[in-house]
Amino acid sequence: MAKSQKAPAHLRPATQKWWKSVLADFDLEDHHLRLLQLAAEAWDQAQGAREVLDKDGQTFTDRFGQPKERPEVGILQNARIAFARLLRELALDGVDAPEAPRMSRTRDYGRRA
């Protein structure tokens, strides 16, 4: 259905290639294309933040001489989370989307052996 859809021009070339591979492998509805675009944009945003962090490091020294975290650290973290959630919504790995059972969060969440 969405096979003829072109990758958005603002995406990085590698991300455009990924976009095309997803459309070649999956039959996406129009609303899935919007999620795919958001996922691709989140990936590009994460890559941009990663490039800055690789070049400049994770911290900088403010005018008072105190180390501060670069804004790109938060950008990278948020973009990674968004990308992972959007991929889960798209169910590109073959697992049913939101209907698939997920472990519920409990008080001991994360402390299981």
N, CA, C and O atoms as a Tinker XYZ file with bonds, in Angstrom:
   452  protein
     1  N      0.824000   -1.188000    0.000000    73     2
     2  CA     0.000000    0.000000    0.000000    64     1     3
     3  C      0.872000    1.257000    0.000000    63     2     4     5
     4  O      0.613000    2.194000   -0.755000    81     3
     5  N      1.904000    1.276000    0.846000    73     3     6
     6  CA     2.747000    2.451000    0.976000    64     5     7
     7  C      4.087000    2.268000    0.274000    63     6     8     9
     8  O      5.037000    2.999000    0.559000    81     7
     9  N      4.178000    1.309000   -0.636000    73     7    10
    10  CA     5.444000    0.981000   -1.290000    64     9    11
    11  C      6.006000    2.153000   -2.085000    63    10    12    13
    12  O      7.225000    2.282000   -2.198000    81    11
    13  N      5.157000    3.003000   -2.634000    73    11    14
    14  CA     5.620000    4.101000   -3.471000    64    13    15
    15  C      6.017000    5.328000   -2.655000    63    14    16    17
    16  O      6.499000    6.314000   -3.213000    81    15
    17  N      5.822000    5.276000   -1.361000    73    15    18
    18  CA     6.142000    6.410000   -0.503000    64    17    19
    19  C      7.646000    6.631000   -0.464000    63    18    20    21
    20  O      8.409000    5.709000   -0.177000    81    19
    21  N      8.071000    7.866000   -0.754000    73    19    22
    22  CA     9.485000    8.195000   -0.718000    64    21    23
    23  C      9.891000    8.576000    0.698000    63    22    24    25
    24  O      9.088000    9.082000    1.483000    81    23
    25  N     11.161000    8.317000    1.003000    73    23    26
    26  CA    11.689000    8.708000    2.306000    64    25    27
    27  C     11.730000   10.229000    2.380000    63    26    28    29
    28  O     12.043000   10.880000    1.383000    81    27
    29  N     11.423000   10.807000    3.527000    73    27    30
    30  CA    11.503000   12.264000    3.672000    64    29    31
    31  C     12.913000   12.757000    3.349000    63    30    32    33
    32  O     13.901000   12.136000    3.741000    81    31
    33  N     12.996000   13.859000    2.644000    73    31    34
    34  CA    14.279000   14.388000    2.168000    64    33    35
    35  C     15.182000   14.856000    3.302000    63    34    36    37
    36  O     16.401000   14.898000    3.134000    81    35
    37  N     14.612000   15.210000    4.452000    73    35    38
    38  CA    15.434000   15.722000    5.545000    64    37    39
    39  C     16.155000   14.629000    6.328000    63    38    40    41
    40  O     16.982000   14.933000    7.189000    81    39
    41  N     15.857000   13.367000    6.046000    73    39    42
    42  CA    16.536000   12.275000    6.740000    64    41    43
    43  C     17.942000   12.066000    6.189000    63    42    44    45
    44  O     18.212000   12.358000    5.024000    81    43
    45  N     18.815000   11.568000    7.022000    73    43    46
    46  CA    20.177000   11.248000    6.592000    64    45    47
    47  C     20.127000   10.133000    5.542000    63    46    48    49
    48  O     19.194000    9.331000    5.537000    81    47
    49  N     21.114000   10.080000    4.664000    73    47    50
    50  CA    21.104000    9.042000    3.622000    64    49    51
    51  C     20.993000    7.616000    4.170000    63    50    52    53
    52  O     20.253000    6.804000    3.614000    81    51
    53  N     21.702000    7.301000    5.234000    73    51    54
    54  CA    21.609000    5.955000    5.807000    64    53    55
    55  C     20.210000    5.679000    6.349000    63    54    56    57
    56  O     19.710000    4.558000    6.251000    81    55
    57  N     19.590000    6.691000    6.911000    73    55    58
    58  CA    18.239000    6.531000    7.448000    64    57    59
    59  C     17.231000    6.402000    6.310000    63    58    60    61
    60  O     16.260000    5.654000    6.425000    81    59
    61  N     17.452000    7.117000    5.226000    73    59    62
    62  CA    16.586000    6.967000    4.052000    64    61    63
    63  C     16.682000    5.543000    3.499000    63    62    64    65
    64  O     15.686000    4.972000    3.056000    81    63
    65  N     17.886000    4.982000    3.530000    73    63    66
    66  CA    18.075000    3.607000    3.060000    64    65    67
    67  C     17.311000    2.641000    3.964000    63    66    68    69
    68  O     16.681000    1.701000    3.480000    81    67
    69  N     17.365000    2.872000    5.281000    73    67    70
    70  CA    16.617000    2.039000    6.218000    64    69    71
    71  C     15.121000    2.159000    5.956000    63    70    72    73
    72  O     14.405000    1.157000    5.947000    81    71
    73  N     14.652000    3.387000    5.742000    73    71    74
    74  CA    13.232000    3.649000    5.443000    64    73    75
    75  C     12.791000    2.782000    4.252000    63    74    76    77
    76  O     11.764000    2.106000    4.302000    81    75
    77  N     13.592000    2.824000    3.191000    73    75    78
    78  CA    13.253000    2.059000    1.987000    64    77    79
    79  C     13.240000    0.564000    2.257000    63    78    80    81
    80  O     12.388000   -0.150000    1.728000    81    79
    81  N     14.172000    0.079000    3.071000    73    79    82
    82  CA    14.210000   -1.353000    3.380000    64    81    83
    83  C     12.989000   -1.776000    4.198000    63    82    84    85
    84  O     12.467000   -2.875000    4.014000    81    83
    85  N     12.542000   -0.914000    5.088000    73    83    86
    86  CA    11.341000   -1.220000    5.873000    64    85    87
    87  C     10.129000   -1.299000    4.951000    63    86    88    89
    88  O      9.318000   -2.218000    5.069000    81    87
    89  N     10.003000   -0.342000    4.036000    73    87    90
    90  CA     8.860000   -0.362000    3.115000    64    89    91
    91  C      8.911000   -1.561000    2.172000    63    90    92    93
    92  O      7.872000   -2.058000    1.739000    81    91
    93  N     10.114000   -2.020000    1.856000    73    91    94
    94  CA    10.241000   -3.193000    0.982000    64    93    95
    95  C      9.835000   -4.472000    1.712000    63    94    96    97
    96  O      9.329000   -5.411000    1.097000    81    95
    97  N     10.058000   -4.503000    3.022000    73    95    98
    98  CA     9.803000   -5.715000    3.794000    64    97    99
    99  C      8.433000   -5.767000    4.460000    63    98   100   101
   100  O      7.960000   -6.848000    4.807000    81    99
   101  N      7.789000   -4.616000    4.642000    73    99   102
   102  CA     6.531000   -4.570000    5.382000    64   101   103
   103  C      5.469000   -3.809000    4.601000    63   102   104   105
   104  O      5.773000   -2.871000    3.864000    81   103
   105  N      4.224000   -4.226000    4.773000    73   103   106
   106  CA     3.090000   -3.556000    4.163000    64   105   107
   107  C      2.503000   -2.621000    5.217000    63   106   108   109
   108  O      1.753000   -3.052000    6.092000    81   107
   109  N      2.848000   -1.347000    5.124000    73   107   110
   110  CA     2.447000   -0.384000    6.142000    64   109   111
   111  C      1.250000    0.448000    5.690000    63   110   112   113
   112  O      1.139000    0.823000    4.522000    81   111
   113  N      0.373000    0.725000    6.625000    73   111   114
   114  CA    -0.744000    1.632000    6.392000    64   113   115
   115  C     -0.237000    3.066000    6.516000    63   114   116   117
   116  O      0.896000    3.298000    6.937000    81   115
   117  N     -1.089000    4.029000    6.145000    73   115   118
   118  CA    -0.681000    5.435000    6.198000    64   117   119
   119  C     -0.290000    5.881000    7.607000    63   118   120   121
   120  O      0.686000    6.613000    7.773000    81   119
   121  N     -1.035000    5.451000    8.616000    73   119   122
   122  CA    -0.697000    5.859000    9.977000    64   121   123
   123  C      0.620000    5.235000   10.438000    63   122   124   125
   124  O      1.314000    5.808000   11.279000    81   123
   125  N      0.969000    4.070000    9.896000    73   123   126
   126  CA     2.268000    3.467000   10.209000    64   125   127
   127  C      3.410000    4.278000    9.592000    63   126   128   129
   128  O      4.501000    4.354000   10.158000    81   127
   129  N      3.156000    4.872000    8.446000    73   127   130
   130  CA     4.191000    5.701000    7.811000    64   129   131
   131  C      4.553000    6.893000    8.687000    63   130   132   133
   132  O      5.711000    7.306000    8.744000    81   131
   133  N      3.568000    7.430000    9.356000    73   131   134
   134  CA     3.850000    8.557000   10.270000    64   133   135
   135  C      4.707000    8.102000   11.437000    63   134   136   137
   136  O      5.625000    8.808000   11.855000    81   135
   137  N      4.405000    6.917000   11.965000    73   135   138
   138  CA     5.226000    6.373000   13.046000    64   137   139
   139  C      6.639000    6.065000   12.546000    63   138   140   141
   140  O      7.622000    6.306000   13.247000    81   139
   141  N      6.725000    5.536000   11.337000    73   139   142
   142  CA     8.033000    5.249000   10.754000    64   141   143
   143  C      8.839000    6.527000   10.582000    63   142   144   145
   144  O     10.043000    6.540000   10.841000    81   143
   145  N      8.197000    7.589000   10.151000    73   143   146
   146  CA     8.896000    8.864000   10.006000    64   145   147
   147  C      9.392000    9.370000   11.357000    63   146   148   149
   148  O     10.529000    9.828000   11.472000    81   147
   149  N      8.549000    9.290000   12.372000    73   147   150
   150  CA     8.973000    9.717000   13.704000    64   149   151
   151  C     10.151000    8.882000   14.202000    63   150   152   153
   152  O     11.076000    9.412000   14.817000    81   151
   153  N     10.117000    7.580000   13.937000    73   151   154
   154  CA    11.222000    6.710000   14.347000    64   153   155
   155  C     12.503000    7.091000   13.616000    63   154   156   157
   156  O     13.573000    7.156000   14.222000    81   155
   157  N     12.395000    7.338000   12.335000    73   155   158
   158  CA    13.574000    7.728000   11.549000    64   157   159
   159  C     14.133000    9.063000   12.024000    63   158   160   161
   160  O     15.349000    9.230000   12.111000    81   159
   161  N     13.262000   10.006000   12.328000    73   159   162
   162  CA    13.714000   11.304000   12.833000    64   161   163
   163  C     14.373000   11.160000   14.209000    63   162   164   165
   164  O     15.369000   11.824000   14.495000    81   163
   165  N     13.820000   10.298000   15.050000    73   163   166
   166  CA    14.419000   10.062000   16.364000    64   165   167
   167  C     15.809000    9.447000   16.207000    63   166   168   169
   168  O     16.740000    9.814000   16.924000    81   167
   169  N     15.944000    8.516000   15.273000    73   167   170
   170  CA    17.253000    7.911000   15.022000    64   169   171
   171  C     18.263000    8.971000   14.574000    63   170   172   173
   172  O     19.385000    9.018000   15.077000    81   171
   173  N     17.862000    9.813000   13.632000    73   171   174
   174  CA    18.755000   10.863000   13.149000    64   173   175
   175  C     19.123000   11.836000   14.267000    63   174   176   177
   176  O     20.265000   12.288000   14.355000    81   175
   177  N     18.164000   12.150000   15.106000    73   175   178
   178  CA    18.427000   13.060000   16.220000    64   177   179
   179  C     19.429000   12.431000   17.190000    63   178   180   181
   180  O     20.330000   13.111000   17.680000    81   179
   181  N     19.276000   11.154000   17.462000    73   179   182
   182  CA    20.219000   10.454000   18.330000    64   181   183
   183  C     21.609000   10.438000   17.718000    63   182   184   185
   184  O     22.602000   10.629000   18.421000    81   183
   185  N     21.685000   10.212000   16.413000    73   183   186
   186  CA    22.987000   10.183000   15.742000    64   185   187
   187  C     23.662000   11.550000   15.782000    63   186   188   189
   188  O     24.874000   11.639000   15.978000    81   187
   189  N     22.886000   12.607000   15.600000    73   187   190
   190  CA    23.437000   13.957000   15.677000    64   189   191
   191  C     23.988000   14.272000   17.058000    63   190   192   193
   192  O     25.065000   14.852000   17.194000    81   191
   193  N     23.236000   13.884000   18.080000    73   191   194
   194  CA    23.699000   14.100000   19.455000    64   193   195
   195  C     24.945000   13.263000   19.726000    63   194   196   197
   196  O     25.872000   13.740000   20.380000    81   195
   197  N     24.982000   12.041000   19.243000    73   195   198
   198  CA    26.136000   11.168000   19.442000    64   197   199
   199  C     27.381000   11.774000   18.802000    63   198   200   201
   200  O     28.467000   11.700000   19.378000    81   199
   201  N     27.242000   12.364000   17.634000    73   199   202
   202  CA    28.387000   12.984000   16.960000    64   201   203
   203  C     28.951000   14.140000   17.779000    63   202   204   205
   204  O     30.168000   14.281000   17.897000    81   203
   205  N     28.081000   14.961000   18.341000    73   203   206
   206  CA    28.530000   16.080000   19.172000    64   205   207
   207  C     29.233000   15.548000   20.421000    63   206   208   209
   208  O     30.290000   16.054000   20.799000    81   207
   209  N     28.657000   14.540000   21.059000    73   207   210
   210  CA    29.254000   13.986000   22.264000    64   209   211
   211  C     30.604000   13.331000   21.978000    63   210   212   213
   212  O     31.529000   13.436000   22.783000    81   211
   213  N     30.716000   12.663000   20.843000    73   211   214
   214  CA    31.995000   12.060000   20.468000    64   213   215
   215  C     33.065000   13.122000   20.258000    63   214   216   217
   216  O     34.234000   12.912000   20.580000    81   215
   217  N     32.656000   14.254000   19.721000    73   215   218
   218  CA    33.602000   15.335000   19.432000    64   217   219
   219  C     33.930000   16.158000   20.680000    63   218   220   221
   220  O     35.097000   16.460000   20.931000    81   219
   221  N     32.918000   16.519000   21.456000    73   219   222
   222  CA    33.091000   17.470000   22.551000    64   221   223
   223  C     33.053000   16.862000   23.949000    63   222   224   225
   224  O     33.348000   17.554000   24.924000    81   223
   225  N     32.700000   15.597000   24.069000    73   223   226
   226  CA    32.600000   14.975000   25.389000    64   225   227
   227  C     31.225000   15.157000   26.001000    63   226   228   229
   228  O     30.370000   15.846000   25.445000    81   227
   229  N     31.022000   14.533000   27.154000    73   227   230
   230  CA    29.707000   14.561000   27.794000    64   229   231
   231  C     29.507000   15.750000   28.715000    63   230   232   233
   232  O     28.381000   16.041000   29.118000    81   231
   233  N     30.584000   16.438000   29.050000    73   231   234
   234  CA    30.459000   17.581000   29.953000    64   233   235
   235  C     31.199000   18.794000   29.395000    63   234   236   237
   236  O     32.029000   18.683000   28.493000    81   235
   237  N     30.874000   19.939000   29.953000    73   235   238
   238  CA    31.592000   21.177000   29.663000    64   237   239
   239  C     31.739000   21.922000   30.983000    63   238   240   241
   240  O     31.064000   21.606000   31.963000    81   239
   241  N     32.605000   22.890000   31.001000    73   239   242
   242  CA    32.814000   23.686000   32.205000    64   241   243
   243  C     32.051000   24.998000   32.066000    63   242   244   245
   244  O     32.238000   25.741000   31.103000    81   243
   245  N     31.192000   25.271000   33.039000    73   243   246
   246  CA    30.405000   26.504000   32.972000    64   245   247
   247  C     31.261000   27.711000   33.378000    63   246   248   249
   248  O     32.451000   27.561000   33.654000    81   247
   249  N     30.673000   28.879000   33.413000    73   247   250
   250  CA    31.428000   30.108000   33.685000    64   249   251
   251  C     31.942000   30.181000   35.112000    63   250   252   253
   252  O     32.787000   31.019000   35.428000    81   251
   253  N     31.439000   29.306000   35.977000    73   251   254
   254  CA    31.909000   29.265000   37.359000    64   253   255
   255  C     32.952000   28.163000   37.574000    63   254   256   257
   256  O     33.398000   27.921000   38.696000    81   255
   257  N     33.329000   27.504000   36.477000    73   255   258
   258  CA    34.320000   26.447000   36.568000    64   257   259
   259  C     33.766000   25.100000   37.002000    63   258   260   261
   260  O     34.527000   24.199000   37.354000    81   259
   261  N     32.452000   24.956000   36.980000    73   259   262
   262  CA    31.819000   23.713000   37.395000    64   261   263
   263  C     31.494000   22.850000   36.174000    63   262   264   265
   264  O     31.037000   23.370000   35.156000    81   263
   265  N     31.723000   21.552000   36.264000    73   263   266
   266  CA    31.372000   20.677000   35.138000    64   265   267
   267  C     29.855000   20.542000   35.016000    63   266   268   269
   268  O     29.153000   20.372000   36.013000    81   267
   269  N     29.371000   20.620000   33.805000    73   267   270
   270  CA    27.938000   20.491000   33.524000    64   269   271
   271  C     27.748000   19.477000   32.408000    63   270   272   273
   272  O     28.593000   19.336000   31.524000    81   271
   273  N     26.632000   18.779000   32.463000    73   271   274
   274  CA    26.299000   17.820000   31.414000    64   273   275
   275  C     25.860000   18.568000   30.163000    63   274   276   277
   276  O     25.097000   19.532000   30.237000    81   275
   277  N     26.344000   18.118000   29.027000    73   275   278
   278  CA    25.938000   18.727000   27.761000    64   277   279
   279  C     24.465000   18.414000   27.487000    63   278   280   281
   280  O     23.984000   17.338000   27.845000    81   279
   281  N     23.754000   19.337000   26.860000    73   279   282
   282  CA    22.351000   19.087000   26.508000    64   281   283
   283  C     22.181000   17.875000   25.591000    63   282   284   285
   284  O     21.134000   17.227000   25.596000    81   283
   285  N     23.202000   17.578000   24.816000    73   283   286
   286  CA    23.113000   16.451000   23.882000    64   285   287
   287  C     22.971000   15.103000   24.598000    63   286   288   289
   288  O     22.477000   14.139000   24.012000    81   287
   289  N     23.401000   15.035000   25.858000    73   287   290
   290  CA    23.233000   13.790000   26.613000    64   289   291
   291  C     21.741000   13.490000   26.762000    63   290   292   293
   292  O     21.308000   12.363000   26.522000    81   291
   293  N     20.970000   14.477000   27.150000    73   291   294
   294  CA    19.521000   14.294000   27.275000    64   293   295
   295  C     18.845000   14.078000   25.938000    63   294   296   297
   296  O     17.919000   13.275000   25.825000    81   295
   297  N     19.310000   14.796000   24.921000    73   295   298
   298  CA    18.754000   14.625000   23.578000    64   297   299
   299  C     18.963000   13.192000   23.109000    63   298   300   301
   300  O     18.046000   12.570000   22.574000    81   299
   301  N     20.169000   12.669000   23.309000    73   299   302
   302  CA    20.479000   11.296000   22.911000    64   301   303
   303  C     19.597000   10.304000   23.654000    63   302   304   305
   304  O     19.034000    9.393000   23.046000    81   303
   305  N     19.476000   10.475000   24.949000    73   303   306
   306  CA    18.670000    9.563000   25.747000    64   305   307
   307  C     17.200000    9.591000   25.317000    63   306   308   309
   308  O     16.584000    8.541000   25.133000    81   307
   309  N     16.653000   10.773000   25.161000    73   307   310
   310  CA    15.246000   10.888000   24.761000    64   309   311
   311  C     14.998000   10.330000   23.369000    63   310   312   313
   312  O     13.978000    9.684000   23.131000    81   311
   313  N     15.922000   10.574000   22.451000    73   311   314
   314  CA    15.760000   10.068000   21.091000    64   313   315
   315  C     15.843000    8.545000   21.054000    63   314   316   317
   316  O     15.111000    7.901000   20.302000    81   315
   317  N     16.725000    7.972000   21.855000    73   315   318
   318  CA    16.823000    6.509000   21.914000    64   317   319
   319  C     15.534000    5.895000   22.446000    63   318   320   321
   320  O     15.046000    4.900000   21.910000    81   319
   321  N     14.991000    6.485000   23.488000    73   319   322
   322  CA    13.750000    5.980000   24.064000    64   321   323
   323  C     12.608000    6.094000   23.050000    63   322   324   325
   324  O     11.828000    5.159000   22.869000    81   323
   325  N     12.524000    7.241000   22.399000    73   323   326
   326  CA    11.469000    7.442000   21.399000    64   325   327
   327  C     11.599000    6.438000   20.267000    63   326   328   329
   328  O     10.604000    5.861000   19.830000    81   327
   329  N     12.825000    6.225000   19.787000    73   327   330
   330  CA    13.045000    5.284000   18.690000    64   329   331
   331  C     12.605000    3.877000   19.098000    63   330   332   333
   332  O     11.901000    3.203000   18.346000    81   331
   333  N     13.018000    3.440000   20.280000    73   331   334
   334  CA    12.660000    2.096000   20.740000    64   333   335
   335  C     11.146000    1.939000   20.886000    63   334   336   337
   336  O     10.589000    0.909000   20.507000    81   335
   337  N     10.498000    2.936000   21.421000    73   335   338
   338  CA     9.042000    2.860000   21.594000    64   337   339
   339  C      8.313000    2.850000   20.258000    63   338   340   341
   340  O      7.331000    2.129000   20.081000    81   339
   341  N      8.798000    3.651000   19.324000    73   339   342
   342  CA     8.158000    3.684000   18.007000    64   341   343
   343  C      8.357000    2.372000   17.269000    63   342   344   345
   344  O      7.448000    1.907000   16.581000    81   343
   345  N      9.531000    1.770000   17.400000    73   343   346
   346  CA     9.740000    0.458000   16.781000    64   345   347
   347  C      8.805000   -0.582000   17.384000    63   346   348   349
   348  O      8.267000   -1.435000   16.678000    81   347
   349  N      8.618000   -0.500000   18.694000    73   347   350
   350  CA     7.695000   -1.437000   19.344000    64   349   351
   351  C      6.279000   -1.237000   18.813000    63   350   352   353
   352  O      5.567000   -2.211000   18.569000    81   351
   353  N      5.866000    0.014000   18.634000    73   351   354
   354  CA     4.530000    0.295000   18.107000    64   353   355
   355  C      4.366000   -0.225000   16.683000    63   354   356   357
   356  O      3.302000   -0.722000   16.311000    81   355
   357  N      5.423000   -0.107000   15.896000    73   355   358
   358  CA     5.360000   -0.577000   14.515000    64   357   359
   359  C      5.435000   -2.099000   14.430000    63   358   360   361
   360  O      5.028000   -2.684000   13.426000    81   359
   361  N      5.948000   -2.738000   15.469000    73   359   362
   362  CA     6.079000   -4.199000   15.522000    64   361   363
   363  C      6.845000   -4.738000   14.324000    63   362   364   365
   364  O      6.426000   -5.715000   13.702000    81   363
   365  N      7.953000   -4.111000   14.004000    73   363   366
   366  CA     8.741000   -4.522000   12.845000    64   365   367
   367  C      9.492000   -5.826000   13.069000    63   366   368   369
   368  O      9.979000   -6.429000   12.113000    81   367
   369  N      9.591000   -6.264000   14.307000    73   367   370
   370  CA    10.295000   -7.510000   14.579000    64   369   371
   371  C      9.377000   -8.724000   14.558000    63   370   372   373
   372  O      9.798000   -9.825000   14.914000    81   371
   373  N      8.144000   -8.537000   14.149000    73   371   374
   374  CA     7.219000   -9.651000   14.013000    64   373   375
   375  C      6.353000   -9.896000   15.232000    63   374   376   377
   376  O      5.429000  -10.707000   15.172000    81   375
   377  N      6.623000   -9.224000   16.329000    73   375   378
   378  CA     5.802000   -9.373000   17.528000    64   377   379
   379  C      4.592000   -8.479000   17.383000    63   378   380   381
   380  O      4.704000   -7.341000   16.925000    81   379
   381  N      3.443000   -8.983000   17.767000    73   379   382
   382  CA     2.245000   -8.152000   17.700000    64   381   383
   383  C      2.452000   -6.889000   18.507000    63   382   384   385
   384  O      3.090000   -6.907000   19.560000    81   383
   385  N      1.915000   -5.811000   18.012000    73   383   386
   386  CA     2.110000   -4.498000   18.624000    64   385   387
   387  C      1.530000   -4.411000   20.033000    63   386   388   389
   388  O      1.812000   -5.286000   20.851000    81   387
   389  N      0.747000   -3.410000   20.341000    73   387   390
   390  CA     0.321000   -3.192000   21.726000    64   389   391
   391  C     -0.441000   -4.349000   22.358000    63   390   392   393
   392  O     -0.515000   -4.426000   23.584000    81   391
   393  N     -1.008000   -5.249000   21.564000    73   391   394
   394  CA    -1.787000   -6.340000   22.122000    64   393   395
   395  C     -0.891000   -7.401000   22.757000    63   394   396   397
   396  O     -1.367000   -8.204000   23.560000    81   395
   397  N      0.392000   -7.419000   22.414000    73   395   398
   398  CA     1.296000   -8.425000   22.974000    64   397   399
   399  C      1.417000   -8.212000   24.477000    63   398   400   401
   400  O      1.517000   -7.075000   24.937000    81   399
   401  N      1.407000   -9.297000   25.244000    73   399   402
   402  CA     1.504000   -9.132000   26.694000    64   401   403
   403  C      2.863000   -8.586000   27.097000    63   402   404   405
   404  O      3.894000   -8.985000   26.555000    81   403
   405  N      2.852000   -7.688000   28.035000    73   403   406
   406  CA     4.083000   -7.107000   28.553000    64   405   407
   407  C      4.082000   -7.288000   30.057000    63   406   408   409
   408  O      3.030000   -7.278000   30.695000    81   407
   409  N      5.264000   -7.452000   30.616000    73   407   410
   410  CA     5.374000   -7.621000   32.056000    64   409   411
   411  C      4.885000   -6.352000   32.749000    63   410   412   413
   412  O      5.286000   -5.242000   32.397000    81   411
   413  N      4.032000   -6.529000   33.718000    73   411   414
   414  CA     3.513000   -5.369000   34.425000    64   413   415
   415  C      4.559000   -4.831000   35.391000    63   414   416   417
   416  O      5.431000   -5.561000   35.862000    81   415
   417  N      4.451000   -3.560000   35.668000    73   415   418
   418  CA     5.370000   -2.932000   36.616000    64   417   419
   419  C      4.824000   -3.126000   38.023000    63   418   420   421
   420  O      3.669000   -2.818000   38.318000    81   419
   421  N      5.674000   -3.634000   38.860000    73   419   422
   422  CA     5.315000   -3.845000   40.253000    64   421   423
   423  C      6.330000   -3.135000   41.140000    63   422   424   425
   424  O      7.280000   -2.524000   40.650000    81   423
   425  N      6.118000   -3.221000   42.446000    73   423   426
   426  CA     7.065000   -2.557000   43.355000    64   425   427
   427  C      8.485000   -3.109000   43.214000    63   426   428   429
   428  O      9.460000   -2.373000   43.367000    81   427
   429  N      8.593000   -4.385000   42.927000    73   427   430
   430  CA     9.914000   -4.987000   42.811000    64   429   431
   431  C     10.419000   -5.019000   41.369000    63   430   432   433
   432  O     11.358000   -5.752000   41.058000    81   431
   433  N      9.806000   -4.236000   40.497000    73   431   434
   434  CA    10.209000   -4.192000   39.085000    64   433   435
   435  C     11.697000   -3.868000   38.985000    63   434   436   437
   436  O     12.167000   -2.895000   39.575000    81   435
   437  N     12.418000   -4.666000   38.255000    73   435   438
   438  CA    13.847000   -4.426000   38.068000    64   437   439
   439  C     14.713000   -5.127000   39.092000    63   438   440   441
   440  O     15.937000   -5.129000   38.958000    81   439
   441  N     14.107000   -5.730000   40.124000    73   439   442
   442  CA    14.891000   -6.416000   41.145000    64   441   443
   443  C     14.665000   -7.919000   41.100000    63   442   444   445
   444  O     15.005000   -8.627000   42.048000    81   443
   445  N     14.109000   -8.399000   40.034000    73   443   446
   446  CA    13.855000   -9.838000   39.922000    64   445   447
   447  C     15.156000  -10.571000   39.653000    63   446   448   449
   448  O     16.051000  -10.050000   38.986000    81   447
   449  N     15.250000  -11.769000   40.171000    73   447   450
   450  CA    16.474000  -12.566000   39.993000    64   449   451
   451  C     16.473000  -13.271000   38.667000    63   450   452
   452  O     17.422000  -13.987000   38.347000    81   451
